[in-house]
Amino acid sequence: MSDLEGNLKKAETYLARFKRNGVLNQIGGEAVPAADGSTFEILSPVDLQPLAKVARGGSADIDRAAKAAKAAFPAWAAMPGETRKKLLHRIADAIEARAEEIAFVECTDTGQALKFMAKAALRGAENFRFFADRAPQARDGETLRATGQVNLTTRVPIGPVGVITPWNTPFMLSTWKIAPALAAGCTIVHKPAEFSPLSARLLVEIAEEAGLPKGVWNLVNGLGEHAGKALTEHPDIKAIGFVGESRTGSMIMRQGADTLKRVHFELGGKNPVIVFADADLERAADAAVFMIYSLNGERCTSSSRLLVEASVYDRFTDLVAEKAKRIRIGHPLDPDTVVGPLIHPVHEEKVLSYIEVGKSEGAVVAAGGGKFDGPGGGCYVSPTLFTGATNRMRIAQEEIFGPVLTAIAFKDEAEALALANDTQYGLTGYLWTSDVTRAFRFTDALDAGMIWVNSENVRHLPTPFGGVKNSGIGRDGGDHSFDFYMETKNIAFATSAHAIQKLGG
């Protein structure tokens, strides 16, 4: 039996429960269908066959979940940080114990390759451990002295919060949002993306089996225009953490305005990787290829624009094209697969339409350029490289969110910076140069919330994660996450009998 055949049998075992029982909501510690009994169906991106029926939550389900979160909040917020720390570590232990199940379910649900999803559970557990260790100090503030006065600052959890997560790497991104909320003392209503809800169901079950009190974490599946809208408008929900498209973020902000919701948005990107002639070109090519073609190109931090100094442009793009052509496309559960099928036929159509746009705009297809005939006949798209592009083309300005890279030449540092900043987005940037003074100059002027110099995206969890312009509002990571999920209080103590102005006496 081949590795793929063995993995398919394991996946079938892990998925049997979803095919048999469907995917239920979790409200107040109970697995429940939608209030009106409605469901929707999710498809396998491999062969477009039905995977499971999912509870289609609406406003009634969100209302019930928000009330459960509100009822659970006082006790959870009052729980000592050390106690929450131990509980979150138990959740991390339980995640690791089911790492294979999580990976196989995630691969089948999203089309992401096992090569990358095998680490999804470990990354998720790491997120829980990281924030667990910070839970005891989450409320700590500072002492600020003034003449005759001492000020003490402290932080308190903001209350029940809504978390809306995307479909591309749903398990890891759910833990990245939910772990700090729980560590801060908030309760949660989680609405996962409708394209890939399976691992969210696993995650809330794991948490409650590890001892999380009922109602602290509630899960409501559904469509954005129904469940999502009800969540962002609900008066008991004090904040919304969202990862997804910029247009949806704008919609959420409008929907939450009447209840003055605090929002944290991680949105789209059209991230440049800028390569100067003095860079280590082989390493830069490996990093550029990894950052656009891993995870099927369905990642907000992908390096989707390649800006290369003109003197090495042809040489460098030839190198990238050769690497792209050698990438293994296949079934996501095949250990040798690098690029699997895209998430859904709707998204596949979008990505393929952008490839046609690029051709019509006059860009040259140097690799890929269309649909790939993969196993199962699903949503496979070849890793694609466009050369001869300009920054005015739609393929250089609009987020494609697939394995499509657009290469543009620049003549000098000033033009490279102008091209890099000439977009509505500002999430990440990747700079390759051996000139350290240029690296300082360039990164200082680059419009991006996160920049890596001579590196691909290597995350360090205490650092701030987030973007500028249309790429987001706020920062995750370390104490930056607590700044969102908590309110800061200041208490001023008089230390002397200072003069108080008398009125009316």
N, C-alpha and C positions, 0 to 999 in steps of 0.2 A: 504494500500500500504506500503510495506517495505521501509526502508531507501535506500536500493540498487535500488529498482524499481523506486523510486522517483529520485534518482541520475542519473539513466540511461536515464530517460526522459529529465532531464535538460541537460545532456551531448549531447543528440541527438539534442536538440535545438541549443546548442553552436556550434556543429560541422556541422550543416546543411549548413552554408555558405561555408565551405571548400569543402564539398561534391558537392555543386552546382557550385561554381565558381573556385575551385582549389586554389592553393597557389601561388600567384604572387610575383615577385620581387618588390622592392621599390627603384627607382632610381630617384634622383633629385626631390623627393616629389611626384612621380607618380607611381601608381601600374601598372606594365607592365609584359607581358609574356617574356619568353626568346626570344632573338633576332631571333633565327631560329625557334621559335615556339615549340621546343621540350619540353617534360615533362617526369617525372618519377612518379611512384606510390608508396605511402607508405601504410603499412599494420598495422592493429590493432594487437598488441601482444596478445590480449585476444583471438581472434578467427581467426586471420590471414586473415580477410576480408579487402578489400581495404578501406582506410580512405579518401584519396584525391589524386588528381593529382597535382604535384608540378612542377613549372617552372624549367627546367633544364638549368641553366645558364652556359655559357662558356666564352671564352676569350673576345668576343665582349661585353658581358654584364658586365664583370668585368672592361673592359676599359671604358665603359660608366659610370659606378658607380665611378671609380677612378677619372675620369675627373669631375664628379659632386661634389665629395668630395673636390677636389682641388679648384674648382671654389668657393665653399662655405667657404673654410678655412679662407681667410683674414678677412672677416666680423665676423665670429664666434670667431676667435682668438683675434680680437680687442674688442670684447664685454666685458664690465666691469665685473669683477668677481661677483659683487653683483647681476647683471642682470642675469648671468648664474645661480647663486644660486637660485633665485626666480623661474626660469624656471624649473630647475631640481626638485625643491620641488613640482611644479605643476605636473610634470610627476609622482612623487611618489604618490601624491594624486590620480591621475587617475589610477595608478596601484592598489591602495587599493580599489578604487571604483569598479574595475572589478576582485576582488580577487577570487570570486567563479568561474567565467568563466575561468580564467587562470588555476586554480587548476584542474578543470574538463577536460579541453583540455590537460593539461600536463599528467594527469593520463591516459587518453585514448591513447595519442600519445606514451607514454614511458612504460606503465605498472606499474609505481610507485604507491604505495598505497596512497590513499587520506589522510590517517593518517599522512603522512609526507608532501604530496604536498599541503595540505590545508594551510600550512605556507609558501609555495614557493613565493606567491605574496608579503606577508608581509616582507619576507627576501629581496626580490628584491626592494621593496620600501625603506626598511632600508638602502640598499646599496646606492640608489640614494640620500637619505637624508644625509647620512654620508659624501659623497663626495661633495654634494651641499654646505654643511656648510664650506668645506675647499676651495671651488673655489675662494673666495675673497683673500685668502692668498697663492694661488698656485704659484704665481710668486715671492713670497718673498724669499730673500736669507739672506746673512749675511754681516757684515762689518768686514774687515780684515785690520788692520793698520800695516804699516811698517814705518821705518824712511823715512820721506819725501814723504810718499805715503799713500793713502787710497784706498782700494779695495772694490768694491761693487759687490756682486754676485746677479744674478737674474735668473729666469727660464722662458723659453718661450716654447709654445707648439711645438712639433716636426713637425707637419704637418698632412696630411691625414694618417690614420693608418688602417691596416687590423686586424680584430678580427675573429678568427675561434674558434667556441665553440663546445663542445661535446654533445652527445645524452643522457647522464644519468640524469642530472638535468638541462636541457637546459635553462629554464627561469632564475633561480637564478644565474647560472654561466654567462649568458649573461649580466645581470645587474652588476655583480661583475667586469667584464672587461670593459663594455661600460660606466658606470657611471663615473669612474675616467678619462677616455679619454675625455668625454664631459666636465667635470669639469676643466680639464687642458687646454681646448681650442682646442682640436683636432677634426677633422672630421673623419668619420668612413665609412668603407665598411665592413659589417658583413656577413660572410658566416657561417650559422648554419650547424650542422650535418645533413646529408641527411636522417637518420633514424627518426628524430624527429624535423621537421621544423615548426610545427604549432605555438608554443608559441612565436617564433621569429617574426612571422608575426604580432601577436597581439601586441607585444612590440613596434615595430616601428610605428604601427598605433597609439597606445596610446601616444607615444612621440610627433608625429606630430600634433595630435588632441589637445595636451596640449600646442602647440605653438612653437615647435622646428622648426627652419627655414628649408625650403626645401634644400636638398642636404647635410645637416650636417650629417645625418644618412642614409646610403644606405644599402639595403639588397639584396644580390644575393644568391639564392639557387643553388645547384648543387653538383656534385660529387667532391671529393678531387682531383682526377687526372686531372680534367678539370678546374672547377672554382677555386678550392683551389690553384692549381699550377699557374694559371694566376694571382691570387691575390698576391702570394708570389714573383712572378717575376716582377710585374708591377713597372715601374720606379717612378710613382707618389706616391706610397705607401712607407712611410718612416720607418715603423715599423710593425711587426707582433706580436700580442698577441695570443697565442695558448694554448688550453687545450685539451689534448688527449694522445695518445699512444707515447711512447718514440721513436719508429721507425719512426712514422710520423714526430715527432719533428726534428729528424736527417735529414729527407728528406726536410723539410721546410728550414732548415739551409742551405742545399746545394742549393736549388732553389733560395734563397734570397742572395746568396753570390755575384753574379755579380753586384747587385745594392746596396751592402753593407747595407742590411737591419739590423736594430736593432731588436732583437728577445727577447721575454719573453715566456718561456715555463713552463707550469705546466703539468708534464708528469706522468708516471706510478709509482706504488709503490708496495712493498711487505712488508707491514709495520708490525713490531713485536709488540705484547703486551707481556711484560715480567712480570711474576708474581712470586714474592718471597714468601717463606713460611710464612713470618711475615706479609703479606698483609691481608687486610680485604677481605677474599676470596669471600664472597657473593657479595659484591659490585664490586669486580674485575670481577667476572663471569657475572654480569649484564652488565658491561661496555663492556666486550669482545663480548658478544652476540649482544649487540646493535650495536657495530662498525663493525660487519661483516654481520649481517643479515638485518639491516635496509637498506632502499633504494635498496633492492634486492641484496645487496653486490656489486652493480654497483657504486662504489665510489672510488676515488683515495686514500682517506685517510682511507680506511677500514683496520681493524686489521686482516689481512689474515694469519698471522703466530702467533701461540700461544706458547710462550716459558714459561715453568712452572718448578719450582724447583722440583727435583725428589721426595723429601719427601712428597709432597702434589699433585703430578702429577695425580695419579689415582682418588683421591678425587675430585680434581678440574675439571678434564675432565668429570667425571661422572656428576658433577653439570652443566657444560656447555651443555652436551648431553641432560640432562633432560629438560633444558630450550629450547634448539633447537627443540626438539620433540613437544613441546607445542605451538610453533609459529603458528599462524593462516595464512594459505595460501589461497588466494582467489581472487575474482574480485577486481581490483584496486579501483573501486568506492564503494565498500562495506566498511563502516566506521570501521568495525572490522578487516579488512584485515591488516596484517603486511607485508607479502611478496606477491607481485603480480607476473605476468609473466615477464620474461626477455624481453628485447627490441625487439628482432627480431630472426627469426629462425636461421640465421647465427650465432648469438651470443649464442643462446641456444645450438647449436651443439658444439660450442667451449667449453662451460662450461661442458657439459655432457662428452665431450671427455677427459677433465682433470680429471673428476671423475673416468673414466675408467683407465686413466694413474695411478692415485693414487692407485687403487686396484691392478693393475699389478705390481706396485713397491713394494707392500707388506704392505702398510698402512692399518689400520683397520677402517672400516666404523662404527663409534659409533653413528651416527645419519644421517638420510637422505640417500643419496647415489644414487640418480637417478631422473628421471622425475616424476613430480606429475600430476595427472589427475585433473586439475583445470577446473573451469567453462569456457565454450567456446572452450576447447581443445587447448588452446594456449601454449605459451612458458614457462610453469611452471617447476621449478626445486626445489626440497625439500632442505631446509636448511641442509647442510651437514657438519659433523665433522669427520676428520681423526685423529686417534690416532696412537701411535706406529710409528710415522714418523721420518725421519732423515732430516737434512738440505740439504743433497745431492739430495733428491728426487725432481723431476720437480715440484711437487705440492707445494714445499717449496721455490722454486727459481723463478718460472715464474708467472707473473700476470694473474690470472684467471678472475678477475672482475665479480665475481658472489658470491652466498651465500655458499662459500666453505671455511672452516677453517681447517688449518693443525696444529696439536699440537705436540710439540717436548719437551722432558725432558732435563733439564740441572742439573749438579751436584753442581756448585758453581757460584759465581759472574763472575769469569774470563771466564768460558765457556759460560755463558749467554751473555756476551758482544761479545765474538767471534762469536757466532751463530747469534746474532742480526745484526752484521755488515757484515756477510758473504753473501752478496747479491749485485747485481748491482744497486739496488735502494737505495734511502735515503730520502723519503718524510717525513714520520712521525714515531713516536715511542710512545708507551704507557707503562709507568713503574708503577708497583704496589709494594710498600714496605712501611713499617712503620719506616725504618731507614733513617733519613734525611741526614746523612753524605754519606750513600750509594747512595741516590738519587742525590746528587751533583756530586759525583764521576762518577756515571754511565751516567748521562745525558751529562756530559762534554765529555765523550769518545764515545758516541753513534753517529753514522753517520746518522744524520737526520736533516732536516731543521726545523722541528717542533716536540716538545716533550710535552706530557702531563703526569704529575705525579699524580697518584691516581685520575684519571679523564678520562672520554671519551673525544672526540673532542668537546670542547666548545670554539667557536670562539669569540675573542675580536677584533673588526674591525680595531683598530689602529695598531695591531701587524703584523709583517711580516709573509706572507704566501708564502711558496715555499720550494723546496727540493734541495738536493745535489746529486752528482753522476748522474745516468741516470734518476733521478726524476725531473730534471728541471734546468732552468737558470733564475735568477732574483727573485724578491719578489713583491708580491701584498700587499695591506693593508696600510692604513694611507698614509704618505708622500712617502712610498716606491713605490706606484703606480705612483705618480707624477715623481719620478726619471726615470721611464721608458717612460712616455708619454711626457716628457719635456726635453729640452736641457738646460744646465747650462751655463750662460755667466759670465765672470769676466770683470769688467771695472775698470782700475787702474787710479786714479787721482793723479798727482803730487801736493804736498802741499808746495813745496819749489823749488827754482831755483837751482836744483842739477847740478853738473858738467856733461856735455855731452861730451863724447870722440869725438874729432875732427879728421876727416879723409879727406885728400886731401885739407886741407886749411892751 
